[in-house]
Amino acid sequence: MDWFDKEEAYSRVYASGRQAKDLWQYIPRKLSTAVSHCSVDSDGYWIYLNEGWGAYDKGADCGVIHDYNIPDLKASIKTIGRTDKR
């Protein structure tokens, strides 16, 4: 399934009110300090990371996770790590 298909599927889920609402339940406790806040809107699931944390390749531009479904969101959460050497 490509991004367009996932976006379309999410739009249907969102319109029916069946989207996940509490994203914190998918964030492991050990990563809770990495996350500044989470949100759900008509554009998908969003997780915003605190300074010093990143996702995916942990580059400077990887401070926000955005996905259209929970399996992809959970996979993205697994990539969260420190961008600085603390």
Secondary structure as UniProt FT lines:
FT   HELIX           3..16
FT   HELIX           23..26
FT   HELIX           29..34
FT   STRAND          35..41
FT   TURN            42..43
FT   STRAND          44..49
FT   TURN            51..52
FT   STRAND          53..54
FT   TURN            56..57
FT   TURN            60..61
FT   STRAND          64..67
FT   HELIX           70..77
FT   TURN            78..79
FT   STRAND          81..82
//
